[in-house]
Amino acid sequence: MAAAPVTVHEKEYLKQAPRRHNQRNTAIRVDINSIPGIDLIRLSDRKETYEIEITGVDLPEYVLNADPTMPTIKFVAMLLRMEHRFTYMGKKLDYNGWDDDTGMPLFCLVENGKRINIKIHRTDEYKCFMLKKIIHTLMLYLGTPTPLERAAEMSNISDHVAWEAVRWLKEPRRIVIDGEKMIVEHNGRKFLVVHMDGTRGGGKGIVVAICGKQRKYFRGNENSDDVLEEVIADITKEGDDLGVDAYLIIIDGNPKVAEFILDKFGEKVVLVEHSHSNWWEVCVIYKHGGNWYTVRMRSDMFVEERRDDPKIDIPPGHIEVWEGIVHAGYAGRSKRKILIAESVRNEMEKLLSMDIVQGNPNVRAFRAMLAWYVKRLNQLARALKAHGIDTSHYVDRLMEAFKHLVSWARRQKKKKDHIKAICWALGKLQGDFAPVREKFKFLMDNGQRGTRVKKKSRQKRRKKASRRRQKIRQIYAGDPSHAPSHARDKVELLRKVFDGKHITNNPPESEIGIYVHLSRTFRGSGKILLRLMLIRSPIPRVVAFIVENLRFGRGPRGLDVRLRPGNFYLIRYRDSRGCETERFVRVERIVGEYIRAYCYLRSDCRVFRRDRILEVYRVYPARSL
């Protein structure tokens, strides 16, 4: 078959195009099995093909059936080679030279004696081709774990064009992927095993709860009470439907989430906290006999290969039992406090046995040494008191030290100045060392002026709110076989779930981790729940969803960026009854999740909840209102 003749239009186009499009076109070959997470898609879906059929335009088949992965410059060159006549809203256009800015051809439309210039992006052919490219790009992005930048690169379009189309697609608030629930029977009770974790994957984040093969994804932050209420309510409903007696919930080391779960479930929950700071500490919190207990153990408790790390303060195969609620990291901090208190006690012993008059210092050096000595005494006394250690037994030793100082001062030539310095130092003693000052009161009142220092009254600190749990203390440490019976029972429960595996709450992160990672590759949001919802759908259904919801232009952005006091906005708002209205408002004040604004629809000030604002647009009124 003879090659198509080269037209004059194509010759001129090929001369002009290199000025703007001088980059080499590189063929991109992608093995579908090399895409991370592709195994989440069913094999039958991978083999399905789809065809985008565009109606409403009168264009030849070679335009409608063009390959969407073809670069736009090649598509235009193909049409010029075939001497195709471009159209605008069905009207034929005439060739009118080249656009120096883009290197693309220009066209003109003669209508009613007027000559109107039309650029390439306004033609029907260009719009049809770009529509196919965007649909193809969004299908790759939503139907596979491909990042948006990569999908746009494979379709040869700009990524920001695809992103503006993605912004209009609404992400669901929650999705559930059904599967088998994980239920463990232990000592006549049925436990529903739940792995729960939160991640910052776009917007405010996502909370994941996994019950066996069933995965639940909730949009929102795990530190938000509203989101946690929704998650707990959903887990409770599942437990009631399955007829379970209790819950075994595995979370990361988040004290707020832990306290929330313990308050909601009480005796019906066994909470497992896995520390993400050191990756080895596990705290099992439960209620027995009206009291809270915590079993602290290693994450490799039920595996043969165990870590040999000096930072781990629990021997392999051993556990610790604490009375009270101990969160992940607390026991390590308490043990560090004990070591710090021991070092402070040793420092106090050294200070009291020190001889500060060694070398017969003069008055100025003696006074400086006394100032440091008393300041250090007060510092160590406060540190010991903060650790709950009584310092009253140091009073007798301190009296002996000052008696030695007084006897030494009376033997000096300038004994008056030395005695005055000692009296000044006695006035600086604080706390439990006040009896020393009373013991030498006769010395301070014996005509020594300027030696008394009035002690400043300290304001009493407000007492902390009493906690609902009792005082924390360790009651056992050693082999689980000799531990209290209730602690052995919880260890056996965990053995049924994690036998041969590490104790961890990582399954939620591993299930959603790839989508969270890919969402951070482009502008911080990734429509994660929408992708998870469509990832297992047949490809034709994904294409149908895109076509049904596709819109162009600058889509809605995050409210934190758009709303500013003093500006005017057009919002679409859903009230508590579910009624949606469009409001023209002027924002006056923003307090947390509430926005006070003047509503021109109601002609009065109104308070709007941020989570009920569906869409928001910045408007610029022509005159002040």
VMD Tcl script that draws the C-alpha trace (Angstrom):
set ca {
  {0.00 0.00 0.00}
  {1.39 3.37 -1.10}
  {2.17 5.92 1.56}
  {-0.17 8.91 1.91}
  {1.08 12.00 0.05}
  {2.52 14.75 2.21}
  {0.34 17.86 1.99}
  {1.42 21.47 2.12}
  {-0.22 21.82 5.52}
  {1.89 19.02 6.96}
  {5.11 20.45 5.51}
  {4.45 23.78 7.19}
  {3.44 22.05 10.42}
  {6.58 19.94 10.57}
  {8.68 23.07 10.06}
  {6.98 24.94 12.89}
  {6.52 22.12 15.39}
  {10.18 21.55 16.38}
  {10.36 25.07 17.76}
  {8.08 24.10 20.61}
  {8.13 20.31 20.51}
  {11.75 19.41 20.02}
  {11.84 16.63 22.62}
  {12.26 13.04 21.50}
  {9.25 10.79 21.94}
  {10.25 7.76 24.02}
  {8.16 4.60 23.86}
  {7.04 3.44 27.32}
  {6.57 -0.28 27.82}
  {4.91 -1.32 31.08}
  {4.56 -4.89 32.28}
  {1.22 -5.04 34.09}
  {2.56 -7.61 36.56}
  {5.31 -5.17 37.63}
  {2.83 -2.62 39.03}
  {2.78 -2.85 42.87}
  {-0.48 -4.17 44.28}
  {-1.78 -5.39 40.94}
  {-2.60 -8.73 42.57}
  {-5.51 -7.02 44.34}
  {-7.33 -6.95 40.99}
  {-9.02 -10.10 39.77}
  {-7.35 -11.79 36.81}
  {-10.53 -11.63 34.74}
  {-10.64 -7.85 35.12}
  {-7.08 -7.54 33.83}
  {-8.03 -9.27 30.60}
  {-11.17 -7.21 30.01}
  {-11.02 -4.58 27.28}
  {-13.11 -1.45 26.98}
  {-14.00 0.97 24.25}
  {-14.90 4.61 24.79}
  {-17.78 5.55 22.51}
  {-18.31 9.29 22.10}
  {-21.60 10.57 20.72}
  {-23.00 14.01 19.98}
  {-20.36 14.97 17.42}
  {-20.27 14.29 13.69}
  {-16.69 13.10 13.28}
  {-15.18 10.34 11.14}
  {-14.27 7.00 12.67}
  {-10.50 7.57 12.44}
  {-10.98 10.53 14.83}
  {-13.34 8.74 17.21}
  {-11.22 5.57 17.32}
  {-7.81 7.25 17.72}
  {-5.47 5.65 20.26}
  {-5.72 7.73 23.48}
  {-2.06 7.02 24.34}
  {-0.90 8.75 21.14}
  {0.81 12.12 21.73}
  {-1.38 15.06 20.75}
  {1.20 16.38 18.29}
  {1.12 13.07 16.39}
  {-2.68 13.05 16.39}
  {-2.79 16.52 14.82}
  {-0.07 15.55 12.30}
  {-2.08 12.47 11.34}
  {-5.18 14.55 10.64}
  {-3.16 17.05 8.60}
  {-1.61 14.24 6.59}
  {-5.08 12.91 5.79}
  {-6.17 16.43 4.74}
  {-8.86 16.35 7.40}
  {-10.88 19.55 7.75}
  {-11.26 20.54 11.39}
  {-14.67 21.58 12.79}
  {-15.95 23.86 15.52}
  {-19.40 22.96 16.89}
  {-20.04 21.08 13.66}
  {-18.98 23.97 11.42}
  {-16.11 23.52 8.99}
  {-12.96 25.61 9.60}
  {-10.35 26.98 7.24}
  {-6.60 26.73 7.81}
  {-5.12 30.05 9.00}
  {-1.38 29.55 9.66}
  {0.42 28.59 12.89}
  {0.42 29.63 16.50}
  {3.94 30.74 17.44}
  {3.32 30.11 21.17}
  {2.21 26.48 20.93}
  {3.49 25.38 17.49}
  {-0.04 24.19 16.64}
  {-2.09 25.17 13.54}
  {-4.63 27.99 13.65}
  {-8.04 28.02 12.01}
  {-10.67 30.59 11.14}
  {-14.45 30.58 10.89}
  {-16.22 32.92 8.47}
  {-19.72 33.65 9.72}
  {-22.01 36.54 8.73}
  {-19.13 38.21 6.93}
  {-16.94 38.12 10.07}
  {-13.68 36.23 10.36}
  {-13.19 34.56 13.77}
  {-9.87 32.97 14.74}
  {-10.15 29.53 16.34}
  {-7.28 27.85 18.16}
  {-6.70 24.10 18.05}
  {-7.95 23.45 21.58}
  {-11.42 24.75 20.66}
  {-11.94 22.33 17.78}
  {-14.23 19.31 18.07}
  {-11.40 16.94 17.16}
  {-9.10 18.20 19.89}
  {-11.86 18.09 22.55}
  {-12.84 14.56 21.55}
  {-9.24 13.35 21.70}
  {-8.53 15.00 25.08}
  {-11.75 13.53 26.49}
  {-10.59 10.03 25.56}
  {-7.17 10.73 27.09}
  {-8.64 11.91 30.39}
  {-11.04 8.95 30.65}
  {-8.19 6.57 29.89}
  {-5.95 8.28 32.48}
  {-8.60 8.19 35.22}
  {-9.32 4.55 34.47}
  {-5.66 3.68 35.03}
  {-5.58 5.83 38.19}
  {-8.80 4.56 39.77}
  {-8.85 1.00 38.45}
  {-5.22 0.13 39.21}
  {-2.64 1.23 41.83}
  {-0.95 3.43 39.19}
  {-0.09 6.94 40.46}
  {-1.80 9.83 38.69}
  {1.49 11.24 37.38}
  {2.36 7.87 35.89}
  {-1.11 7.41 34.37}
  {-0.93 10.89 32.82}
  {2.51 10.11 31.44}
  {1.24 6.91 29.85}
  {-1.62 8.86 28.22}
  {0.68 11.73 27.15}
  {-1.24 14.53 28.85}
  {-0.29 17.04 31.52}
  {-0.81 15.73 35.04}
  {-2.45 18.94 36.29}
  {-5.17 18.57 33.62}
  {-5.98 15.10 34.91}
  {-5.84 16.28 38.51}
  {-8.44 18.99 37.95}
  {-10.77 16.29 36.62}
  {-10.02 14.08 39.65}
  {-11.00 16.85 42.06}
  {-14.64 16.65 40.99}
  {-14.92 12.94 41.86}
  {-16.40 12.60 45.35}
  {-14.74 10.24 47.79}
  {-17.05 8.04 49.91}
  {-17.02 8.51 53.65}
  {-16.63 4.81 54.38}
  {-16.34 1.55 52.48}
  {-16.50 -2.07 53.58}
  {-14.88 -4.98 51.75}
  {-16.69 -8.08 52.96}
  {-14.94 -11.28 53.91}
  {-14.60 -13.79 56.71}
  {-14.64 -12.43 60.24}
  {-11.93 -13.52 62.67}
  {-13.54 -15.04 65.77}
  {-11.55 -16.83 68.50}
  {-13.16 -18.98 71.21}
  {-11.35 -18.97 74.55}
  {-12.56 -20.21 77.95}
  {-16.19 -20.25 76.83}
  {-16.09 -16.72 75.37}
  {-16.16 -15.66 71.73}
  {-13.75 -12.85 70.85}
  {-14.03 -10.77 67.68}
  {-10.45 -9.90 66.64}
  {-10.09 -6.37 65.25}
  {-6.93 -4.69 63.94}
  {-7.32 -0.91 63.98}
  {-5.00 1.84 62.86}
  {-5.09 5.32 61.40}
  {-3.00 6.88 58.68}
  {-2.58 10.30 57.11}
  {-3.33 9.45 53.53}
  {-4.94 12.58 52.16}
  {-7.20 15.20 53.69}
  {-7.73 14.43 57.36}
  {-6.66 10.81 57.17}
  {-8.19 7.35 57.18}
  {-8.96 4.90 59.99}
  {-8.77 1.22 59.08}
  {-10.43 -1.61 61.00}
  {-9.83 -5.19 59.90}
  {-11.80 -8.19 61.16}
  {-10.11 -11.13 59.47}
  {-10.55 -10.67 55.74}
  {-13.17 -7.96 56.20}
  {-11.78 -4.45 55.88}
  {-13.52 -1.26 56.92}
  {-12.19 2.14 55.89}
  {-13.42 5.33 57.55}
  {-12.49 8.76 56.29}
  {-11.25 11.00 59.08}
  {-8.64 11.31 61.81}
  {-8.27 8.63 64.48}
  {-7.85 11.38 67.08}
  {-11.32 12.76 66.26}
  {-14.07 11.67 68.68}
  {-16.71 11.68 65.93}
  {-14.70 9.29 63.77}
  {-13.92 7.01 66.72}
  {-17.61 6.95 67.67}
  {-18.44 5.83 64.14}
  {-15.75 3.14 64.14}
  {-16.73 1.77 67.56}
  {-20.43 1.78 66.66}
  {-19.68 -0.20 63.50}
  {-17.53 -2.74 65.37}
  {-20.21 -3.11 68.06}
  {-22.88 -3.75 65.45}
  {-20.72 -6.44 63.85}
  {-20.18 -8.06 67.23}
  {-23.91 -8.06 68.03}
  {-24.74 -9.61 64.65}
  {-22.14 -12.35 65.17}
  {-23.13 -12.97 68.80}
  {-19.66 -12.47 70.29}
  {-19.06 -11.98 74.01}
  {-15.94 -9.81 73.89}
  {-13.50 -8.02 71.61}
  {-9.77 -8.36 71.09}
  {-8.68 -5.04 69.57}
  {-5.09 -4.47 68.42}
  {-4.04 -0.82 67.96}
  {-0.85 1.20 67.80}
  {0.52 3.05 70.83}
  {-2.07 5.85 70.91}
  {-3.18 6.56 74.52}
  {-6.18 8.66 73.44}
  {-7.60 5.92 71.23}
  {-6.87 3.34 73.93}
  {-8.70 5.33 76.62}
  {-11.64 5.86 74.26}
  {-11.95 2.12 73.54}
  {-11.61 1.16 77.21}
  {-14.35 3.63 78.20}
  {-16.72 2.31 75.53}
  {-16.27 -1.44 76.03}
  {-15.10 -1.82 79.64}
  {-14.83 -5.48 80.69}
  {-15.82 -6.70 77.21}
  {-12.50 -5.72 75.62}
  {-8.94 -6.98 75.72}
  {-6.88 -4.15 74.26}
  {-3.46 -4.83 72.74}
  {-1.19 -1.82 72.22}
  {1.77 -2.27 69.90}
  {4.41 0.43 70.20}
  {5.47 2.03 66.90}
  {8.36 3.86 68.56}
  {10.51 0.82 69.37}
  {8.55 -1.95 67.56}
  {9.06 -4.55 70.29}
  {6.89 -3.47 73.24}
  {3.32 -4.81 73.60}
  {0.88 -3.90 76.38}
  {-2.26 -6.01 76.92}
  {-4.87 -4.07 78.94}
  {-7.92 -5.78 80.44}
  {-10.28 -5.61 83.43}
  {-10.45 -8.34 86.05}
  {-12.35 -8.29 89.35}
  {-13.22 -4.62 88.96}
  {-9.56 -3.56 88.55}
  {-7.53 -2.79 85.47}
  {-4.40 -4.83 84.75}
  {-1.71 -4.68 82.10}
  {0.49 -7.48 80.82}
  {3.65 -6.10 79.26}
  {5.58 -8.39 76.88}
  {7.75 -8.53 73.78}
  {6.30 -8.59 70.28}
  {8.34 -11.74 69.51}
  {6.75 -13.67 72.39}
  {5.33 -16.42 70.16}
  {8.09 -16.77 67.54}
  {11.26 -18.87 67.69}
  {13.70 -16.24 66.40}
  {13.82 -13.47 69.01}
  {15.59 -10.15 68.92}
  {18.80 -9.59 70.83}
  {18.65 -5.89 71.58}
  {20.07 -4.28 74.74}
  {17.29 -1.66 74.62}
  {14.70 -4.34 75.37}
  {14.28 -4.47 79.15}
  {12.23 -7.71 79.20}
  {14.07 -11.04 78.83}
  {12.91 -13.37 76.04}
  {9.85 -15.40 77.02}
  {9.13 -13.29 80.12}
  {6.26 -10.95 80.92}
  {5.48 -8.18 83.39}
  {2.12 -7.79 85.12}
  {1.11 -4.31 86.28}
  {-1.83 -3.26 88.38}
  {-3.45 -0.36 86.55}
  {-3.44 0.85 82.95}
  {0.03 0.99 81.44}
  {0.26 2.31 77.89}
  {3.06 1.40 75.50}
  {6.18 3.29 76.55}
  {5.04 4.06 80.11}
  {6.89 1.22 81.84}
  {10.12 2.09 80.07}
  {9.78 5.70 81.19}
  {9.05 4.65 84.78}
  {12.14 2.45 84.85}
  {14.21 5.31 83.50}
  {12.83 7.48 86.30}
  {14.01 4.93 88.86}
  {17.52 5.03 87.40}
  {17.46 8.84 87.41}
  {16.29 8.89 91.04}
  {19.12 6.54 92.00}
  {21.69 8.80 90.35}
  {20.22 11.86 92.13}
  {20.44 10.02 95.46}
  {24.10 9.19 94.84}
  {24.76 12.84 93.93}
  {23.18 13.97 97.22}
  {25.39 11.56 99.19}
  {28.50 12.96 97.52}
  {27.43 16.54 98.19}
  {26.81 15.99 101.90}
  {30.20 14.30 102.36}
  {32.06 17.14 100.57}
  {34.40 19.44 102.52}
  {33.90 22.89 101.00}
  {36.44 24.65 103.28}
  {39.38 22.61 102.09}
  {42.29 24.95 101.40}
  {41.13 27.74 103.79}
  {39.36 29.99 101.22}
  {39.03 33.71 101.78}
  {35.69 35.36 102.50}
  {34.77 36.01 98.86}
  {35.63 32.47 97.73}
  {33.88 31.02 100.79}
  {30.69 32.93 100.04}
  {30.74 31.82 96.36}
  {31.31 28.19 97.37}
  {28.43 28.40 99.88}
  {26.09 29.86 97.24}
  {26.79 26.96 94.87}
  {26.53 24.44 97.72}
  {23.08 25.60 98.90}
  {21.73 25.97 95.36}
  {22.80 22.42 94.51}
  {21.29 21.10 97.76}
  {17.90 22.65 96.94}
  {18.03 21.33 93.34}
  {18.73 17.76 94.40}
  {16.09 17.93 97.16}
  {13.44 19.05 94.64}
  {14.48 16.30 92.22}
  {14.21 13.63 94.93}
  {10.83 14.92 96.02}
  {9.60 14.85 92.41}
  {10.47 11.14 92.30}
  {8.61 10.51 95.56}
  {11.72 10.07 97.75}
  {11.71 11.45 101.32}
  {14.63 13.80 102.07}
  {14.01 14.31 105.80}
  {16.67 11.74 106.72}
  {19.31 14.03 105.20}
  {18.59 16.79 107.79}
  {20.86 15.37 110.52}
  {23.80 15.02 108.13}
  {23.29 18.58 106.89}
  {23.29 19.88 110.50}
  {26.61 18.17 111.11}
  {27.99 19.77 107.94}
  {26.95 23.28 109.06}
  {28.30 22.72 112.59}
  {31.63 21.93 111.00}
  {31.39 25.15 108.94}
  {30.57 27.28 112.01}
  {33.42 25.84 114.07}
  {35.80 26.43 111.17}
  {34.57 30.03 110.69}
  {35.13 30.91 114.37}
  {38.80 30.01 114.04}
  {39.33 32.43 111.15}
  {40.61 36.01 111.45}
  {37.54 37.48 109.76}
  {35.16 35.22 111.58}
  {32.43 37.84 111.53}
  {32.36 37.90 107.74}
  {32.49 34.10 107.54}
  {29.63 33.73 110.07}
  {27.62 36.29 108.09}
  {28.07 34.24 104.91}
  {26.94 31.07 106.72}
  {23.83 32.83 108.04}
  {23.03 34.03 104.50}
  {23.34 30.43 103.25}
  {21.09 29.12 106.03}
  {18.39 31.54 104.94}
  {18.44 30.06 101.44}
  {17.64 26.50 102.55}
  {14.21 25.30 101.39}
  {11.77 22.44 101.83}
  {12.69 19.64 104.24}
  {15.92 21.45 105.16}
  {14.05 24.19 107.08}
  {14.79 22.53 110.49}
  {18.47 23.21 109.89}
  {17.70 26.91 109.69}
  {15.76 26.71 112.97}
  {18.64 24.89 114.66}
  {21.04 27.76 113.94}
  {18.50 30.52 114.63}
  {20.54 31.70 117.62}
  {23.44 32.32 115.29}
  {21.32 34.24 112.80}
  {19.72 36.43 115.52}
  {22.98 37.25 117.31}
  {23.44 40.74 115.90}
  {23.97 39.63 112.32}
  {22.27 42.08 110.03}
  {21.27 41.23 106.55}
  {21.48 37.52 107.17}
  {17.79 36.85 107.23}
  {16.17 36.18 103.88}
  {12.43 36.02 103.89}
  {11.28 32.90 102.18}
  {8.92 33.57 99.33}
  {5.64 31.80 99.70}
  {5.03 29.45 96.83}
  {1.62 29.25 95.28}
  {0.01 25.91 95.74}
  {-0.23 23.97 92.54}
  {-3.63 22.84 91.44}
  {-4.18 19.19 92.01}
  {-4.63 17.13 88.89}
  {-8.04 15.66 88.25}
  {-8.33 12.29 89.90}
  {-8.06 9.46 87.43}
  {-10.56 6.67 87.26}
  {-7.82 4.05 87.55}
  {-5.86 3.12 90.62}
  {-2.21 3.76 91.24}
  {0.08 1.91 88.87}
  {2.47 -0.65 90.33}
  {4.24 -3.74 89.09}
  {3.07 -6.96 90.76}
  {4.93 -9.65 88.80}
  {7.87 -10.12 86.43}
  {9.10 -13.45 85.10}
  {7.95 -16.58 83.29}
  {4.26 -16.62 82.28}
  {3.72 -20.04 83.90}
  {4.08 -18.50 87.40}
  {2.12 -15.31 86.66}
  {-1.34 -14.62 88.13}
  {-4.09 -16.74 86.58}
  {-5.82 -13.82 84.84}
  {-2.52 -12.82 83.19}
  {-1.86 -16.39 82.02}
  {-5.35 -16.47 80.53}
  {-4.65 -13.38 78.39}
  {-1.30 -14.77 77.23}
  {-3.01 -17.96 76.03}
  {-5.65 -15.88 74.24}
  {-2.94 -14.02 72.33}
  {-1.18 -17.29 71.55}
  {-4.28 -18.51 69.68}
  {-4.21 -15.40 67.48}
  {-0.46 -14.80 67.03}
  {1.07 -18.26 67.39}
  {4.21 -18.31 65.23}
  {3.82 -14.60 64.36}
  {4.86 -11.26 65.82}
  {2.26 -9.37 67.86}
  {1.55 -6.30 65.74}
  {-1.23 -4.14 64.37}
  {0.48 -3.71 61.01}
  {-2.16 -5.50 58.86}
  {-4.20 -2.27 58.43}
  {-1.13 -0.39 57.24}
  {-0.03 -3.17 54.91}
  {-3.47 -3.33 53.30}
  {-3.72 0.37 52.59}
  {-0.06 1.36 52.66}
  {0.47 1.34 48.90}
  {-2.45 3.70 48.30}
  {-1.34 6.02 51.09}
  {2.17 6.12 49.65}
  {0.94 6.81 46.13}
  {-1.45 9.50 47.35}
  {1.50 11.47 48.75}
  {3.23 11.53 45.37}
  {0.97 14.24 44.03}
  {-0.41 17.23 45.96}
  {-1.10 15.33 49.16}
  {-4.50 13.79 48.36}
  {-5.27 10.66 46.47}
  {-8.99 9.76 46.59}
  {-7.87 6.66 48.48}
  {-11.30 5.34 49.46}
  {-12.60 5.92 45.95}
  {-9.73 3.90 44.52}
  {-10.25 1.13 47.06}
  {-13.93 1.04 46.12}
  {-13.21 0.75 42.37}
  {-10.07 -1.40 42.48}
  {-12.06 -4.65 42.49}
  {-14.76 -3.48 40.08}
  {-14.76 -4.60 36.43}
  {-13.03 -2.14 34.15}
  {-16.20 -1.26 32.14}
  {-17.89 -0.32 35.42}
  {-14.96 1.93 36.32}
  {-15.17 3.66 32.93}
  {-18.94 4.08 33.35}
  {-18.41 5.69 36.77}
  {-15.82 8.10 35.35}
  {-18.04 9.14 32.43}
  {-21.03 9.67 34.73}
  {-19.13 11.86 37.22}
  {-16.60 13.55 34.93}
  {-16.45 17.36 35.03}
  {-13.83 19.82 33.90}
  {-12.44 22.99 35.40}
  {-10.95 23.78 38.77}
  {-12.61 21.33 41.12}
  {-13.45 22.00 44.78}
  {-10.45 22.28 47.07}
  {-9.97 21.84 50.80}
  {-12.00 24.19 52.98}
  {-9.00 25.00 55.18}
  {-7.39 26.75 52.21}
  {-10.37 28.48 50.68}
  {-12.34 30.03 53.53}
  {-11.03 33.34 54.87}
  {-12.84 35.96 57.01}
  {-13.99 38.97 55.00}
  {-14.23 37.11 51.67}
  {-17.35 36.23 49.71}
  {-18.20 32.64 48.77}
  {-20.89 30.66 47.03}
  {-21.41 27.43 48.98}
  {-23.59 24.37 48.64}
  {-24.74 23.48 52.15}
  {-26.58 20.48 53.59}
  {-28.46 21.17 56.84}
  {-29.24 18.74 59.66}
  {-32.41 17.57 57.85}
  {-30.46 16.70 54.70}
  {-31.78 19.60 52.59}
  {-29.22 21.10 50.21}
  {-29.22 24.81 49.37}
  {-26.89 27.22 47.62}
  {-25.87 30.18 49.79}
  {-24.09 33.40 48.96}
  {-22.22 34.30 52.16}
  {-19.61 36.66 53.57}
  {-17.42 34.96 56.15}
  {-17.12 36.86 59.43}
  {-15.45 34.44 61.82}
  {-14.10 30.88 61.88}
  {-13.94 28.97 65.16}
  {-12.83 25.35 64.83}
  {-15.41 23.44 62.81}
  {-17.93 26.29 62.85}
  {-18.08 29.22 60.44}
  {-20.06 32.37 61.20}
  {-21.06 34.21 58.05}
  {-23.68 36.63 56.77}
  {-26.08 34.73 54.49}
  {-27.63 36.85 51.73}
  {-30.27 34.17 51.13}
  {-31.61 34.53 54.69}
  {-30.55 38.18 55.07}
  {-29.08 37.39 58.48}
  {-26.00 35.93 60.15}
  {-25.83 32.16 60.23}
  {-23.45 29.55 61.67}
  {-22.37 26.77 59.29}
  {-20.68 23.50 60.16}
  {-17.58 22.88 58.10}
  {-18.31 19.20 57.46}
  {-21.74 20.06 55.99}
  {-20.33 22.37 53.32}
  {-20.32 20.23 50.18}
  {-18.78 22.71 47.71}
  {-17.32 26.18 48.01}
  {-16.37 28.78 45.39}
  {-14.70 32.13 45.84}
  {-16.68 35.01 44.26}
  {-15.79 38.63 43.69}
  {-18.85 40.91 43.84}
  {-18.83 43.91 41.53}
  {-19.74 46.28 44.36}
  {-19.74 46.17 48.13}
  {-22.87 44.61 49.59}
}
mol new
graphics top color blue
foreach p $ca { graphics top sphere $p radius 0.5 }
foreach p [lrange $ca 0 end-1] q [lrange $ca 1 end] { graphics top cylinder $p $q radius 0.2 }
display resetview
